[in-house]
Amino acid sequence: MPTAESQTTKILNKPRQVELAIATITCDGFGDENFEKAFAIIPKLPFKNVEFNCWYGRNLTPNGIRSIRERCQQHKLTPICVQGSSFGASGNVIKDVTHKLWNMEAARQLGCQRVKFTGAKRGTEGGLDAIISVLKELAPAAEDMDMLILLENHANNNLENLDDYDRIFSAIDSPKIGMCMDNAHFDGANVDLMAVVDRFHSKILHIDLKDTERKGIHKVVRYGEGVTDNAGVVEKMLAHGYKGYLLIEMAPPQNPQTLEQDLQKAYDLFHKYER
């Protein structure tokens, strides 16, 4: 019969189902910084899980991947997701498929089981049809690799509204393909956050937490200074049994002088939702 001590140990060792993570762009912004700012700032904060925004060539070379892995080991950080550059396959599905496959391989080498992509500007690069064509090729590979492909919404983007996701999930029914719900971008596109949760809660696999200045305009501000109901989304998703990461993605940094304090505040706001 298990002792009380062994039961307690088992509970303490049980992996969490919902955890906070932080994106490197909260520190690096959108430039090619080789994650130097991220690795200088994040180890000073309570976050241990990191999403890497791999948008530049050197991030995804063998040396680049090795550098990320070694620096994470040095600072006791855990890579949890690779965000690659957007879908774009106008007349060239093969290049987009291979680009996404390499992001998946980079994630695998880092010990991640998640990759994330958004779309191109709305109506360009083959639109939603091209994204669906690429995903049809990627779905079997994702299942073979046990890799989640997270589709992130952006305002004024081929991945923007409820109908876009309806089309994708109607065309591709894979447990490895789901939504990254970016709350501020949905607000920026005037898409009701609670309607997104109501319709797609079973497909939401990753949640980006950030605040936008006002509805209809995507302009990132510090948490609590805008209109985005991040807490409401998280609480509603938890009621649906959400398992995954809650990603701090206040980008670009609002003020380099107060960045550490701003990110500590974000941790303090949301760490109560970890499970």
C-alpha positions as CSV (number, residue, x, y, z in Angstrom):
1,M,0.0,0.0,0.0
2,P,1.5,3.4,-0.9
3,T,2.6,5.5,2.0
4,A,1.5,9.1,2.5
5,E,5.1,10.2,1.7
6,S,5.2,8.2,-1.6
7,Q,1.8,9.6,-2.6
8,T,3.1,13.2,-1.9
9,T,6.2,12.5,-3.9
10,K,4.1,11.2,-6.8
11,I,2.0,14.4,-6.8
12,L,5.0,16.7,-6.6
13,N,6.6,14.9,-9.5
14,K,3.5,15.0,-11.7
15,P,4.2,17.1,-14.8
16,R,2.1,20.3,-15.0
17,Q,-0.6,20.4,-17.6
18,V,-0.6,24.2,-18.0
19,E,2.6,26.2,-17.8
20,L,3.8,29.7,-18.5
21,A,6.4,30.3,-21.2
22,I,8.0,33.4,-22.7
23,A,8.8,34.3,-26.3
24,T,12.3,35.5,-27.2
25,I,10.8,38.5,-29.1
26,T,9.7,40.0,-25.8
27,C,13.4,40.8,-25.3
28,D,14.9,40.8,-28.8
29,G,12.1,42.5,-30.6
30,F,11.9,41.7,-34.3
31,G,15.6,42.1,-35.2
32,D,18.3,39.5,-35.8
33,E,19.8,39.5,-32.4
34,N,21.0,35.9,-32.1
35,F,18.8,35.7,-29.0
36,E,21.6,37.6,-27.1
37,K,19.1,39.9,-25.3
38,A,16.8,37.1,-24.5
39,F,19.5,35.0,-22.9
40,A,20.7,38.1,-20.9
41,I,17.2,38.9,-19.5
42,I,15.1,35.7,-19.3
43,P,17.4,33.9,-16.8
44,K,16.9,36.8,-14.4
45,L,13.1,36.1,-14.4
46,P,11.0,33.2,-13.0
47,F,10.3,31.8,-16.5
48,K,11.9,28.5,-17.4
49,N,10.0,27.7,-20.7
50,V,11.1,29.6,-23.8
51,E,9.6,29.9,-27.3
52,F,12.3,30.7,-29.9
53,N,11.4,33.0,-32.8
54,C,13.6,31.6,-35.5
55,W,13.1,34.0,-38.3
56,Y,16.6,34.4,-39.5
57,G,18.8,32.0,-41.4
58,R,21.5,31.6,-38.8
59,N,18.9,30.6,-36.2
60,L,18.1,27.4,-38.2
61,T,21.6,26.2,-39.3
62,P,23.1,23.3,-37.5
63,N,25.4,25.7,-35.6
64,G,22.5,27.9,-34.8
65,I,20.4,25.1,-33.4
66,R,23.3,23.8,-31.4
67,S,23.9,27.3,-30.0
68,I,20.3,27.6,-28.8
69,R,20.5,24.2,-27.2
70,E,23.8,24.9,-25.4
71,R,22.8,28.3,-24.1
72,C,19.5,26.8,-22.8
73,Q,21.5,24.2,-20.9
74,Q,23.8,26.8,-19.5
75,H,20.9,28.9,-18.2
76,K,18.7,26.0,-17.2
77,L,16.0,27.0,-19.7
78,T,13.7,24.7,-21.6
79,P,12.9,25.3,-25.3
80,I,9.2,24.5,-25.8
81,C,8.4,25.8,-29.3
82,V,10.0,27.0,-32.5
83,Q,8.2,29.8,-34.3
84,G,9.2,30.0,-37.9
85,S,8.5,32.6,-40.5
86,S,5.0,32.6,-42.1
87,F,3.3,30.4,-44.6
88,G,3.9,31.6,-48.1
89,A,3.5,29.3,-51.0
90,S,2.2,31.2,-54.0
91,G,3.1,28.8,-56.8
92,N,5.8,27.1,-54.7
93,V,4.3,24.6,-52.2
94,I,7.4,22.5,-52.2
95,K,9.6,25.2,-50.8
96,D,7.1,26.0,-48.0
97,V,6.6,22.4,-47.1
98,T,10.4,21.8,-46.8
99,H,10.8,25.0,-44.8
100,K,8.2,24.0,-42.3
101,L,9.7,20.4,-42.2
102,W,13.1,21.9,-41.3
103,N,11.5,24.0,-38.5
104,M,10.0,20.7,-37.2
105,E,13.4,19.0,-37.3
106,A,15.0,22.0,-35.5
107,A,12.3,21.8,-32.8
108,R,12.9,18.0,-32.5
109,Q,16.7,18.7,-32.0
110,L,15.9,21.2,-29.3
111,G,13.6,18.7,-27.5
112,C,10.4,20.6,-28.5
113,Q,7.2,19.1,-29.7
114,R,5.7,22.3,-31.1
115,V,6.2,24.6,-34.1
116,K,4.2,27.7,-34.8
117,F,3.5,29.7,-38.0
118,T,1.2,32.5,-39.0
119,G,0.2,33.5,-42.5
120,A,1.2,36.1,-45.0
121,K,-0.6,39.4,-45.5
122,R,-4.2,38.8,-46.3
123,G,-4.9,37.8,-49.9
124,T,-1.2,37.3,-50.8
125,E,1.2,34.3,-51.2
126,G,-1.6,32.0,-52.3
127,G,-4.0,32.9,-49.5
128,L,-5.7,30.3,-47.4
129,D,-5.7,27.7,-50.2
130,A,-1.9,27.6,-50.2
131,I,-1.8,27.1,-46.4
132,I,-4.2,24.2,-46.7
133,S,-2.2,22.6,-49.4
134,V,1.0,22.9,-47.3
135,L,-0.8,21.5,-44.2
136,K,-2.1,18.5,-46.1
137,E,1.5,17.6,-46.8
138,L,2.7,18.3,-43.3
139,A,0.0,16.5,-41.3
140,P,1.4,13.0,-41.8
141,A,4.9,14.1,-40.9
142,A,3.6,15.9,-37.8
143,E,1.9,12.6,-36.7
144,D,5.1,10.6,-37.4
145,M,7.3,13.1,-35.5
146,D,4.7,13.6,-32.7
147,M,4.9,17.3,-33.4
148,L,2.2,19.9,-33.0
149,I,1.8,22.5,-35.8
150,L,0.3,25.7,-34.3
151,L,-1.5,28.1,-36.6
152,E,-1.3,31.6,-35.2
153,N,-3.9,34.3,-36.1
154,H,-2.8,37.8,-37.0
155,A,-4.8,40.8,-37.9
156,N,-4.9,41.5,-41.7
157,N,-3.5,38.1,-42.3
158,N,-4.5,34.9,-44.2
159,L,-5.1,33.5,-40.7
160,E,-7.3,36.1,-39.2
161,N,-10.9,35.1,-38.4
162,L,-13.3,32.2,-37.5
163,D,-14.1,31.3,-41.1
164,D,-10.4,30.9,-41.9
165,Y,-10.0,28.3,-39.1
166,D,-13.3,26.6,-40.0
167,R,-11.9,26.1,-43.6
168,I,-8.6,24.7,-42.3
169,F,-10.1,22.3,-39.8
170,S,-12.8,21.2,-42.2
171,A,-10.1,20.3,-44.8
172,I,-7.6,18.8,-42.4
173,D,-8.6,16.7,-39.4
174,S,-5.4,16.0,-37.5
175,P,-4.8,16.0,-33.8
176,K,-1.4,17.5,-34.5
177,I,-2.7,20.6,-36.2
178,G,-4.4,23.2,-34.1
179,M,-4.7,26.9,-33.3
180,C,-2.3,29.2,-31.5
181,M,-4.8,31.7,-30.1
182,D,-3.3,35.2,-30.2
183,N,-5.7,37.2,-28.1
184,A,-4.4,40.7,-29.0
185,H,-4.4,39.9,-32.7
186,F,-8.0,38.7,-32.6
187,D,-8.9,41.9,-30.8
188,G,-7.0,43.8,-33.5
189,A,-9.1,42.1,-36.1
190,N,-12.4,42.7,-34.2
191,V,-12.9,39.0,-33.7
192,D,-14.8,38.2,-30.4
193,L,-12.4,36.3,-28.1
194,M,-15.2,34.3,-26.4
195,A,-16.6,33.3,-29.7
196,V,-13.2,31.9,-30.7
197,V,-13.1,29.8,-27.5
198,D,-16.7,28.6,-27.9
199,R,-16.1,27.4,-31.4
200,F,-12.5,26.1,-31.3
201,H,-11.7,25.2,-27.7
202,S,-10.9,21.7,-28.6
203,K,-8.4,22.9,-31.3
204,I,-6.7,25.6,-29.3
205,L,-3.3,24.1,-28.3
206,H,-1.3,27.2,-27.4
207,I,-2.4,30.7,-26.1
208,D,-0.4,33.9,-26.7
209,L,-1.0,36.5,-24.0
210,K,-0.6,40.1,-24.9
211,D,-2.6,43.3,-24.8
212,T,-3.7,45.6,-27.6
213,E,-4.5,49.3,-27.3
214,R,-8.0,49.0,-28.7
215,K,-10.3,46.8,-30.7
216,G,-9.8,46.9,-34.4
217,I,-6.2,48.0,-34.1
218,H,-3.3,45.7,-33.2
219,K,-0.9,47.8,-31.2
220,V,0.8,46.1,-28.3
221,V,0.8,47.8,-24.9
222,R,1.8,46.7,-21.4
223,Y,-0.4,44.1,-19.8
224,G,-3.4,45.9,-18.2
225,E,-3.1,49.0,-20.3
226,G,-5.2,47.8,-23.2
227,V,-8.5,46.1,-23.9
228,T,-7.6,42.4,-24.3
229,D,-9.3,40.1,-21.8
230,N,-6.5,37.6,-21.4
231,A,-7.7,36.4,-18.0
232,G,-11.2,35.8,-19.4
233,V,-9.8,33.7,-22.2
234,V,-7.6,31.6,-19.9
235,E,-10.3,31.0,-17.4
236,K,-12.8,30.0,-20.0
237,M,-10.2,27.7,-21.6
238,L,-9.3,26.1,-18.3
239,A,-13.0,25.4,-17.8
240,H,-12.8,23.4,-21.0
241,G,-9.9,21.4,-19.7
242,Y,-7.1,23.3,-21.6
243,K,-3.6,21.7,-21.5
244,G,-0.7,23.6,-23.0
245,Y,1.3,26.8,-22.6
246,L,0.3,30.3,-21.8
247,L,2.9,32.4,-23.7
248,I,4.0,35.9,-22.6
249,E,4.5,37.7,-25.9
250,M,4.6,41.4,-25.2
251,A,6.5,42.4,-28.4
252,P,8.2,44.6,-29.3
253,P,9.5,45.6,-25.9
254,Q,7.7,48.7,-24.8
255,N,10.5,50.2,-22.8
256,P,14.0,48.7,-22.5
257,Q,14.6,50.5,-19.2
258,T,11.5,48.8,-17.5
259,L,11.5,45.6,-19.5
260,E,12.5,43.3,-16.7
261,Q,9.9,44.8,-14.4
262,D,7.2,44.6,-17.1
263,L,7.9,40.9,-17.7
264,Q,8.0,40.2,-14.0
265,K,4.6,41.8,-13.7
266,A,3.4,39.6,-16.5
267,Y,4.6,36.5,-14.6
268,D,2.9,37.7,-11.5
269,L,-0.4,38.3,-13.4
270,F,-0.6,34.9,-15.0
271,H,1.4,32.3,-13.0
272,K,-1.7,31.5,-10.8
273,Y,-3.1,29.7,-13.9
274,E,-0.4,27.1,-13.9
275,R,-1.8,23.6,-13.1
